[in-house]
Amino acid sequence: MQLDKLVSCEFKRVVAVETEAEEMTLFFRDRAGNCSCSTRPFVPFLFLDKPELLSGLSSEPEIIRLSGDAPLGFRAEFSTAASYLEAVKSLKEQKAASGISYRLISNLPQQAMMAQRLRLFRDMHFNELRRMQFDIETLTSEGFEFPNASRREDKIIIISMSDNTGWEKIISLDDMDERELLEEFVRIVAERDPDVLEGHNIFRFDLPYLETRARLHRVKLNLGRGNRLFSKRNSRFNAAERTINYTRYDLYGRHFADTYHLCIFYDIVHRNLENYGLKYVARHFGVAPANRTYVEGAAISSEWFHHRERLLEYALDDVRETRAVSAILSPSYFYQTQLVPMKYQDCIVRGNATRIDALLVSEYLNAGQSLPYSEPAKSYAGGLTRAFTTGVYKNVWHCDIRSLYPSILVAENCCPARDVLQAFPRLLKGLRLFRLEAKAAEKKASGQAEKDLYNALQTTFKILVNSFYGYLGFAQGTFNDYALAEKTAARGREILTLMLDFLKESGAKVLEMDTDGIYFVPPATVKSPEAMEAKLQHILPPGIEVELDSTYPAMFCYKSKNYALLESSGEVAITGAALKSRGLEPFQRECMEQLLTMLLKEEYDRIEGMFAAFRHAIESRDIPLGKLAKTETLIDSPQNYQTKLASGQGRRSAAYELALASSRDYQRGDQITYYITGNSKKASVVDNSRLYADAPEQRDENTLYYLNKLNDLYDKFKEFIPETRQPDLF
């Protein structure tokens, strides 16, 4: 498969691009693993609607008239970076005063990639990218719960490292002082010369800690290529309903990748991670070594002084797990970077619609075509979702429209109204074709490495293909088109209704319809999924393909978008916030999971014992306290919460009150875990909450409160338990 057929690229095996003054520097990694660099001229540019907006600058730019009649019809090119920055400053001042219009790509390396038809990692496989993992362990001064880099005694004691060649190394205060430890880390990074530095939660902990300790010892953290220091800035990204604030670090000639962030993005789609801690995630993905050494965070200082070898083993296991988790979650972003004109680090944290916009704008830039304004945001009706029944049903089939919205866009030759070059449909069709080719190649692949490669490719293309419909409703999209988005969603509803009516007329029992698929119990007259798929395909319009992709021994229907499926393997897959919300305490999720499994497998005689066991564990305080604790994410800063509360806005919240009362520096996006104390089943949560981290040795949770939660949970599902089997527990 040749990506150049879709998006041309004049450079191969480039692993990083940097811009400086009037030059851009390209870093290459050859097939032998060696890295080299070369420089080329770089001309910063921006788009605007009137050339006269740039009059009066100290250095006059070159103005290029673009083709077409879109409003941003001029491109200004600047001979120096200084003159470009002067122009940007002038335009911002004018816009504030009069609302003038211009468009700039603020990331200069992205400008260079777009203008030079350059993409990173072309002609490379993921395993050729040199990825180096690192992790630090620190002391915590006596009397404190968490390390603080500003306390002189809270030293970095261990730095563990590895890379994807299998190389591993640990350096520690066993052999040197902290200043020498930091200098040795910088030396090793330069020697190993990675393209990417990886770690778990490095933006929130490891990098700020390294920075503070290096400043204390006057050590330069020259971790970039060319002995360059890092740069940093406050940043944020959106992850579904959450906004994650973090301090972003950048390295000259290299990239950072935080596996904590990769886990967040993975969980947006799969919704099956209980938390994003490295140890849990490694176990979830099955990459935790069988003999993995575990040390609680609070015990690290003690282990350093009393069981040092054990702590060193623990530190090495941390980077091994980081490497393994990254190998699972990173390839999709690596291959997207081969298509999208962005740095690898940006491709990870920027949204799908932003990536598509970069692809489209790049096409217009290279064609010398003028750019339109974005449409203002508006709401529109979305997909069709509906639950038709509740309870447990046997022999359930699922039919699915393959990539429903992209298929409609392609089948009906749709194009955003202002995309005069028709770049949107060309890229969409090309990506769909590439995905089909990758899927076919995966099936034919002989070795596991080849299968993994094509699986990563087809997953990458699937992500981008399915994002094209969402791009139409993206407020910042240069070619967004709300009318087309609404038309496409309406057509999707028509197609699903067509399938729904056919299934009902054929005698099927329809259970659940969700955006692009339907769960149903087949009619007795249809003996095979293949036969039903053929019947459904016959009624669908050209270009729309149905796939009867799964059959299940049983399904539990609760309400729209909330159901549980019994797999043929015996595993149970649960969907929907009502059945597995993170807003519930872990013991409730565990209880529901067990109950749903028993209902699906008709193990009714086990339900009474299961509820009794939970009741006894809560009463006797044998249940782990962590299973009673609730975790909430701070969607605002504690300080903003306090300000709003003082002005009469909002309601009191246990999570925010605990954050404010704590000596820890909690920020927006942080998670707070707490449990309820007191002795009343209706205790006020705000007034009776305690941080899980502050739990005393003598257990003090409110057992009546949690028993009442268990009772409520039983009442929620008792209608689905056959009457003769219902336990009289409460």
C-alpha positions in Angstrom: 0.0 0.0 0.0 1.4 3.4 -1.0 0.4 6.4 1.2 1.7 8.7 -1.5 -1.3 7.9 -3.6 -3.4 9.5 -0.9 -1.2 12.2 0.5 2.1 12.9 -1.3 5.3 13.3 0.7 8.7 14.4 -0.8 10.7 13.1 2.2 11.2 9.7 3.6 12.1 8.5 7.1 12.0 11.9 8.8 11.5 11.5 12.5 11.4 15.2 13.6 11.0 18.7 12.1 12.1 21.9 13.8 12.0 25.4 12.5 14.3 28.2 13.5 15.0 31.6 12.0 14.8 31.1 8.2 15.5 27.4 8.3 13.9 24.1 9.1 15.9 21.2 10.3 14.9 17.6 9.3 16.1 14.6 11.4 16.3 11.3 9.6 16.7 7.7 10.9 18.1 5.3 8.3 17.4 1.6 8.1 20.5 0.8 10.1 19.2 2.9 13.0 21.5 5.9 12.6 20.2 9.4 12.9 21.3 12.4 10.8 20.0 15.9 10.0 19.9 18.4 7.2 18.5 22.0 6.9 16.3 23.6 4.3 14.9 27.1 3.8 11.7 27.9 5.7 9.2 30.6 4.8 6.5 31.3 7.4 3.1 32.2 6.0 -0.5 33.1 6.9 -3.8 33.6 5.1 -5.8 36.9 5.1 -8.7 38.6 3.2 -7.1 41.9 2.5 -3.3 42.5 1.7 -3.5 46.1 3.0 -3.9 44.7 6.5 -0.1 44.1 6.5 0.9 47.6 5.4 3.3 49.5 7.6 5.4 46.5 8.7 9.1 47.0 9.0 9.7 44.2 6.4 7.2 43.8 3.6 5.9 40.3 3.0 5.4 38.7 -0.4 1.6 38.6 -1.1 0.3 35.7 -3.3 -3.2 35.9 -4.8 -4.9 32.5 -4.4 -7.3 30.8 -6.8 -11.0 30.8 -6.2 -13.3 33.3 -4.6 -13.3 32.1 -1.0 -12.8 35.1 1.4 -9.3 34.2 2.6 -7.9 34.8 -0.8 -4.3 35.9 -0.1 -1.3 34.1 1.3 1.5 36.3 2.9 5.0 34.8 3.0 7.7 36.3 5.3 11.4 36.4 4.7 12.2 36.0 8.4 10.5 34.5 11.5 10.8 38.0 13.1 8.8 39.7 10.4 6.2 36.9 10.6 5.8 37.4 14.3 5.5 41.2 13.8 2.7 40.6 11.3 0.9 38.3 13.7 1.1 40.8 16.5 -0.2 43.6 14.2 -3.2 41.4 12.9 -4.2 40.5 16.4 -4.3 44.1 17.5 -6.3 45.1 14.4 -8.8 42.2 14.9 -9.4 43.2 18.5 -10.2 46.7 17.3 -12.2 46.0 14.1 -12.9 42.3 13.6 -10.6 41.8 10.5 -10.2 38.3 9.2 -7.0 36.2 8.8 -6.0 32.6 9.4 -2.7 31.3 10.7 -1.3 27.9 11.6 0.4 28.8 14.9 2.6 25.7 15.0 5.6 26.6 12.7 6.8 23.0 12.3 3.2 22.1 11.1 3.4 25.1 8.7 6.7 23.6 7.3 5.1 20.1 6.9 2.1 21.5 5.1 4.0 23.8 2.8 6.8 21.3 2.0 4.5 18.2 1.5 6.3 16.6 4.4 5.0 14.0 6.8 6.9 12.3 9.6 7.8 8.6 9.7 7.1 7.9 6.0 8.6 4.6 4.8 9.0 3.5 8.4 7.5 0.8 10.5 6.5 1.4 14.1 9.3 -0.8 15.5 11.9 1.3 13.6 11.0 4.4 15.7 13.5 4.6 18.6 11.3 4.8 21.8 13.0 5.3 25.2 11.0 4.8 28.4 12.0 6.4 31.7 10.6 6.5 35.3 11.8 8.2 38.5 11.5 7.1 42.1 11.7 9.7 44.9 12.0 10.0 48.6 9.3 11.5 50.8 10.4 13.4 53.9 9.1 12.0 57.2 5.8 13.4 58.2 4.6 14.0 54.6 2.5 11.7 52.4 3.7 12.8 49.0 7.1 13.8 47.7 7.6 17.5 46.9 10.5 18.3 44.5 10.9 21.7 46.2 11.9 20.0 49.5 15.6 19.5 49.4 15.4 16.1 51.2 12.9 14.7 48.7 15.5 13.5 46.3 15.3 11.5 43.1 16.8 8.2 44.1 16.3 6.1 41.0 15.9 6.6 37.3 15.0 3.5 35.4 15.2 3.4 31.6 14.6 1.1 28.7 14.0 1.3 24.9 12.3 -0.8 22.2 15.6 -2.5 21.2 15.5 -4.4 24.5 18.2 -2.2 26.2 17.6 -1.5 29.9 19.4 0.4 32.6 19.0 1.7 36.2 20.9 4.5 37.7 20.5 5.4 41.4 22.0 7.2 44.4 23.7 3.9 45.2 26.5 5.0 42.9 26.4 8.8 42.7 24.8 11.9 44.2 21.6 13.5 42.9 23.4 16.0 40.7 25.5 13.3 39.1 22.3 11.2 38.7 20.6 14.0 36.7 23.8 14.6 34.6 24.0 10.9 33.9 20.4 10.7 32.7 21.0 13.6 30.3 24.2 11.8 29.0 22.4 8.5 28.5 19.5 10.1 26.6 22.0 11.8 24.2 23.9 8.5 23.8 20.8 6.4 23.1 19.4 9.2 20.9 15.7 8.3 21.0 13.1 9.8 18.7 10.5 9.6 21.5 10.8 9.7 25.3 7.9 7.8 26.9 6.7 7.5 30.5 3.5 7.1 32.4 2.1 10.3 33.8 5.4 12.1 33.0 3.7 15.5 32.3 2.2 15.7 35.7 5.0 14.1 37.8 8.3 13.0 36.3 9.1 15.9 34.1 8.2 18.7 36.6 10.1 16.8 39.3 13.2 16.4 37.1 13.0 20.1 36.2 12.7 21.3 39.8 15.6 19.1 41.0 17.8 20.0 38.1 17.2 23.7 38.8 18.1 23.1 42.5 21.5 21.5 41.4 22.0 23.9 38.5 22.0 21.0 36.0 20.8 21.7 32.5 18.2 19.1 31.3 19.5 19.2 27.8 17.4 16.3 26.7 16.7 17.6 23.2 18.9 16.8 20.1 21.8 19.1 19.6 22.2 19.4 23.4 19.0 21.6 23.5 17.0 22.4 26.6 13.3 21.5 26.8 10.5 24.1 26.5 7.2 24.1 28.3 3.8 25.8 28.4 0.4 25.3 30.0 -1.8 23.2 27.8 -5.0 21.2 27.8 -6.9 18.7 25.6 -10.4 17.4 25.6 -11.2 13.8 26.3 -14.9 13.2 25.8 -16.6 15.2 28.6 -13.3 16.0 30.4 -10.8 18.7 29.9 -7.3 17.7 30.9 -5.0 20.5 32.0 -1.3 19.7 32.0 2.1 21.3 31.6 3.3 20.4 28.1 7.0 19.8 27.6 8.6 19.8 24.2 12.1 18.7 23.1 14.0 19.9 20.1 14.3 17.0 17.6 12.4 14.6 19.8 8.8 13.9 21.0 7.3 13.1 24.3 4.5 10.5 24.6 2.7 10.0 27.9 1.1 6.5 28.2 -1.3 8.0 30.8 -2.8 10.2 28.1 -2.9 7.2 25.7 -4.9 5.3 28.2 -7.4 8.2 28.5 -7.9 8.3 24.8 -8.2 4.5 24.6 -10.9 4.5 27.3 -13.0 7.1 25.5 -13.8 4.4 23.0 -13.7 1.3 25.0 -14.9 2.5 28.4 -13.4 -0.5 30.2 -10.6 0.9 32.4 -11.3 1.3 36.1 -8.4 3.7 36.4 -5.3 4.9 34.5 -2.6 3.7 36.9 0.2 1.9 35.3 0.0 -1.3 37.4 -3.8 -1.6 36.7 -3.5 -0.8 33.0 -0.6 -3.3 32.5 -2.7 -6.1 34.1 -5.7 -5.0 32.0 -3.7 -5.4 28.8 -2.1 -8.6 30.0 1.5 -7.3 29.9 2.3 -7.3 33.6 5.2 -9.8 34.1 4.2 -12.9 36.1 6.9 -12.1 38.7 6.3 -8.4 38.7 7.5 -6.6 41.9 4.9 -4.3 43.5 5.7 -1.6 46.0 3.1 0.8 47.4 3.9 4.5 46.8 3.8 5.2 50.5 6.4 2.5 51.1 9.1 3.7 48.6 11.2 5.6 51.1 11.1 2.7 53.5 12.0 0.2 50.7 15.0 2.4 49.7 16.5 2.2 53.1 15.6 -1.4 54.0 14.9 -3.4 50.8 16.9 -1.5 48.1 17.2 -4.4 45.7 13.5 -4.9 45.7 12.8 -1.3 44.9 15.3 -1.4 42.0 13.5 -4.4 40.6 10.2 -2.5 41.0 11.6 0.6 39.1 12.7 -1.6 36.2 9.4 -3.3 36.0 7.8 0.1 35.7 9.6 1.0 32.5 9.0 -2.5 31.1 5.3 -2.1 31.6 5.4 1.4 30.1 7.1 0.0 27.0 4.6 -2.8 26.7 1.5 -0.5 27.1 3.0 1.9 24.6 3.5 -0.8 22.1 -0.2 -1.6 22.3 -1.6 2.0 22.3 0.9 4.0 20.2 1.0 2.4 16.7 -2.3 4.0 15.7 -0.9 7.5 16.4 2.4 6.6 14.7 0.6 5.7 11.4 -1.8 8.7 11.6 1.3 10.9 11.8 2.4 9.4 8.5 -0.7 11.1 7.0 -1.4 14.2 9.1 0.9 17.2 8.9 1.5 17.3 12.7 4.2 16.4 15.1 3.8 13.0 16.7 3.2 14.6 20.1 0.4 16.8 18.6 -1.2 13.9 16.7 -1.7 12.2 20.1 -3.4 15.0 21.9 -5.3 16.8 19.1 -8.8 15.6 18.2 -9.8 13.6 15.2 -11.6 16.6 13.6 -8.5 18.8 14.1 -6.4 16.2 12.3 -8.8 16.0 9.4 -8.9 19.8 9.1 -5.1 19.9 8.9 -5.3 17.4 6.0 -7.8 19.4 4.1 -6.1 22.8 4.7 -2.9 21.3 3.5 -4.6 20.2 0.2 -5.7 23.8 -0.3 -2.3 25.3 0.5 -0.5 23.0 -1.9 -3.1 23.8 -4.6 -2.8 27.6 -4.1 -6.5 27.8 -3.3 -8.3 30.4 -1.2 -9.8 29.3 2.1 -13.4 29.8 3.3 -14.5 30.9 6.8 -15.9 28.2 9.2 -19.7 28.1 9.6 -20.9 29.2 13.0 -21.9 26.3 15.3 -25.5 25.1 15.3 -27.3 22.0 16.7 -28.8 19.3 14.6 -30.5 15.9 15.1 -28.2 13.0 15.5 -28.4 9.2 15.2 -31.4 6.9 16.0 -31.2 5.1 19.3 -34.1 3.3 20.9 -34.7 0.4 23.4 -37.8 -1.7 22.7 -38.0 -3.9 25.7 -36.3 -4.9 29.0 -35.3 -8.2 30.5 -33.2 -11.2 29.4 -33.5 -12.7 25.9 -31.8 -15.7 24.5 -30.1 -16.2 21.1 -29.6 -12.6 20.2 -28.1 -11.5 16.8 -26.5 -8.1 16.0 -26.6 -6.6 12.5 -24.4 -3.5 11.8 -24.1 -1.1 8.9 -20.4 -0.9 8.1 -19.3 2.6 8.8 -22.8 3.9 8.4 -22.2 7.7 8.0 -19.0 7.4 5.9 -20.8 4.9 3.7 -23.6 7.4 3.2 -21.2 10.2 2.4 -19.4 8.0 -0.2 -22.4 6.3 -1.6 -24.2 9.6 -2.2 -21.1 11.4 -3.3 -21.4 14.1 -0.6 -19.1 17.0 -0.3 -19.1 20.0 2.0 -20.6 23.1 0.3 -17.4 25.2 0.5 -14.9 22.4 -0.5 -14.5 23.5 -4.1 -11.5 21.1 -4.6 -13.6 18.2 -3.3 -10.7 17.2 -1.1 -13.1 15.9 1.6 -14.6 13.1 -0.6 -11.3 12.2 -2.2 -9.6 11.7 1.2 -12.6 9.9 2.6 -12.8 7.5 -0.3 -9.0 7.0 -0.3 -8.9 6.2 3.4 -11.8 3.7 3.1 -10.0 1.9 0.3 -6.7 1.8 2.2 -8.5 0.4 5.2 -10.0 -2.4 3.1 -6.6 -3.1 1.6 -5.1 -3.2 5.2 -7.8 -5.6 6.4 -7.2 -7.9 3.4 -3.4 -7.8 4.0 -3.9 -8.6 7.7 -5.9 -11.8 6.8 -3.1 -12.9 4.3 -0.2 -12.0 6.6 2.0 -15.0 7.5 3.7 -13.8 10.7 2.5 -12.1 13.8 4.6 -9.0 13.2 3.1 -8.5 9.8 -0.4 -9.1 11.2 0.2 -6.5 13.9 1.4 -4.0 11.3 -1.7 -4.3 9.1 -4.0 -4.4 12.1 -2.5 -1.1 13.3 -2.9 0.4 9.8 -6.6 -0.7 9.4 -7.3 0.6 12.9 -5.8 4.0 12.0 -7.8 4.3 8.9 -11.0 3.2 10.6 -10.5 6.0 13.2 -10.0 8.7 10.6 -12.8 7.4 8.3 -15.3 7.4 11.1 -14.4 10.9 12.0 -15.3 12.5 8.7 -19.0 12.7 9.6 -18.1 14.3 13.0 -15.9 16.8 11.2 -19.0 18.2 9.4 -20.3 19.4 12.7 -16.9 20.6 14.1 -17.2 24.3 15.0 -13.5 25.1 14.1 -13.6 23.1 10.9 -12.6 25.2 7.8 -15.0 23.2 5.7 -17.7 22.3 8.3 -21.2 21.9 6.9 -24.0 21.6 9.4 -26.7 21.1 6.7 -24.8 18.1 5.3 -24.2 16.7 8.8 -28.0 16.9 9.4 -28.8 15.4 6.0 -26.4 12.5 6.6 -27.8 11.8 10.1 -31.3 11.9 8.6 -30.4 9.4 5.9 -28.8 7.2 8.5 -32.1 7.2 10.5 -34.0 6.3 7.3 -31.7 3.3 6.6 -31.9 2.0 10.1 -35.7 2.4 10.0 -35.7 0.4 6.8 -33.9 -2.4 8.5 -36.1 -2.2 11.6 -39.3 -2.5 9.6 -38.0 -5.4 7.7 -36.9 -7.3 10.9 -40.3 -6.7 12.4 -42.2 -7.8 9.3 -40.0 -11.0 9.2 -41.0 -12.0 12.7 -37.9 -10.9 14.5 -38.0 -9.6 18.1 -36.1 -6.3 18.0 -34.5 -5.4 21.3 -32.2 -2.4 20.9 -31.2 0.0 18.1 -28.1 2.1 18.5 -26.9 4.6 15.9 -25.7 2.1 13.2 -26.8 -1.4 14.4 -29.7 -3.5 15.7 -29.9 -6.3 18.3 -32.7 -8.8 17.7 -34.0 -12.3 18.4 -34.2 -13.9 14.9 -37.5 -15.4 13.6 -37.8 -19.2 13.7 -37.9 -19.3 9.9 -34.3 -18.0 9.5 -31.8 -20.7 10.4 -28.4 -18.9 9.8 -26.9 -15.4 10.3 -25.7 -15.6 6.7 -29.2 -16.0 5.4 -30.5 -13.1 7.5 -27.5 -10.9 6.3 -28.4 -11.6 2.7 -32.0 -10.7 3.2 -31.1 -7.4 4.9 -28.5 -6.5 2.2 -31.2 -7.0 -0.4 -33.4 -4.2 1.0 -30.5 -1.7 1.5 -29.6 1.1 -1.1 -26.4 0.7 -3.2 -23.1 1.4 -1.3 -24.6 0.6 2.1 -23.3 -2.8 3.4 -24.8 -4.7 6.3 -22.8 -7.1 8.4 -24.4 -9.6 10.8 -21.3 -9.5 12.8 -22.1 -11.2 16.1 -24.5 -13.7 17.8 -24.9 -14.0 21.6 -26.4 -16.7 23.8 -28.2 -14.1 25.8 -28.7 -10.3 26.2 -30.0 -8.3 29.2 -31.8 -5.1 28.1 -32.2 -2.3 30.7 -32.8 0.9 28.8 -31.5 2.7 25.7 -27.8 2.3 25.3 -27.6 0.2 28.5 -27.4 -3.5 28.1 -25.2 -6.6 28.8 -24.2 -9.3 26.4 -23.2 -12.9 27.1 -20.5 -13.9 24.7 -20.1 -17.5 23.5 -16.9 -17.7 25.5 -18.9 -17.1 28.7 -17.6 -13.5 29.1 -20.1 -10.7 29.8 -19.8 -7.3 28.0 -21.6 -4.5 29.7 -22.5 -1.2 28.0 -24.0 2.0 29.4 -23.5 4.3 32.4 -26.5 3.0 34.2 -24.8 -0.4 34.5 -21.1 0.5 35.0 -20.9 4.2 35.7 -17.6 5.4 37.2 -19.9 7.5 39.4 -20.7 4.4 41.3 -18.6 2.9 44.0 -16.5 -0.1 42.9 -18.5 -2.5 45.1 -21.7 -1.5 43.2 -20.2 -2.1 39.8 -18.8 -5.4 41.0 -22.2 -6.4 42.4 -24.0 -5.4 39.2 -21.5 -7.3 37.1 -22.0 -10.5 39.1 -25.8 -10.1 39.1 -26.0 -9.5 35.3 -23.8 -12.6 34.8 -26.1 -14.7 36.9 -29.2 -13.4 35.1 -27.7 -14.0 31.7 -26.6 -17.5 32.6 -29.8 -18.3 34.5 -27.9 -18.9 37.7 -30.8 -17.6 39.8 -30.0 -19.8 42.8 -26.6 -17.9 43.3 -28.2 -14.4 43.6 -29.2 -14.7 47.2 -25.8 -15.9 48.3 -24.1 -13.1 46.3 -26.1 -10.3 48.0 -25.6 -12.0 51.4 -21.9 -12.1 50.9 -21.7 -8.4 50.0 -23.9 -7.5 53.0 -21.7 -9.5 55.4 -18.5 -8.0 54.0 -19.8 -4.5 54.5 -21.2 -5.1 58.0 -18.0 -6.8 59.2 -15.7 -4.3 57.4 -14.0 -7.1 55.6 -14.6 -5.5 52.2 -11.5 -3.6 51.0 -12.1 0.1 51.7 -11.1 0.9 48.2 -14.3 -0.9 46.9 -16.4 1.5 48.9 -14.6 4.7 47.8 -15.9 6.8 45.0 -13.7 8.6 42.5 -14.7 11.9 40.9 -12.9 14.1 38.3 -12.6 17.8 39.0 -14.1 19.4 35.9 -13.2 22.9 37.3 -10.3 24.1 39.5 -11.0 24.1 43.3 -10.4 27.8 43.3 -13.0 28.5 40.7 -15.4 26.2 42.6 -14.8 28.2 45.7 -15.4 31.5 43.9 -18.7 30.3 42.3 -19.9 29.0 45.6 -19.2 32.4 47.3 -21.2 34.2 44.6 -24.2 31.9 45.1 -23.6 29.7 42.0 -23.5 25.9 42.1 -23.8 23.4 44.9 -21.4 22.1 47.5 -19.4 19.1 46.4 -17.6 16.6 48.5 -14.8 16.2 46.0 -14.1 19.9 45.8 -14.4 20.4 49.6 -11.9 17.7 50.2 -9.5 19.1 47.6 -9.7 22.6 49.2 -9.2 21.2 52.7 -6.2 19.1 51.6 -2.6 20.4 51.5 -2.2 18.8 48.0 -2.2 21.0 44.9 -5.3 19.6 43.2 -6.1 21.0 39.7 -8.8 20.7 37.1 -8.8 17.2 35.6 -7.4 15.6 38.8 -9.3 12.7 40.3 -10.5 12.7 44.0 -11.2 9.4 45.7 -13.2 9.5 48.9 -15.5 7.5 51.1 -18.4 8.2 53.6 -18.1 8.2 57.4 -20.7 8.7 60.1 -23.5 6.4 61.3 -26.6 7.2 59.4 -27.8 5.5 56.2 -28.9 9.0 54.9 -25.7 10.8 55.9 -24.8 14.0 54.1 -22.1 13.1 51.6 -20.4 16.6 51.7 -20.3 16.7 55.5 -19.2 13.1 56.1 -16.6 12.4 53.4 -12.9 11.6 53.9 -10.1 11.3 51.4 -9.3 7.6 50.8 -5.6 8.5 51.1 -6.3 9.9 54.6 -8.2 6.8 55.9 -7.1 5.9 59.5 -5.8 2.5 60.4 -9.0 2.0 62.4 -11.8 1.6 59.8 -14.4 4.3 60.1 -16.6 4.0 57.0 -20.4 4.4 57.4 -21.6 0.8 57.1 -25.3 1.8 57.3 -24.8 4.1 54.4 -23.2 1.4 52.2 -25.8 -1.2 53.2 -28.5 1.2 52.1 -26.7 1.5 48.8 -26.7 -2.3 48.4 -30.4 -2.3 49.2 -31.1 0.3 46.6 -29.1 -1.7 44.1 -31.2 -4.8 44.7 -34.4 -2.8 44.4 -33.2 -1.4 41.0 -33.0 -4.9 39.5 -35.4 -7.1 41.5 -38.1 -7.0 38.8 -35.7 -9.0 36.6 -35.2 -11.7 39.1 -37.8 -14.5 38.8 -40.2 -14.2 41.8 -39.6 -17.7 43.1 -35.9 -16.9 43.4 -35.9 -13.4 44.8 -33.9 -13.3 48.0 -35.5 -11.7 51.1 -32.3 -10.0 52.2 -33.4 -6.6 53.3 
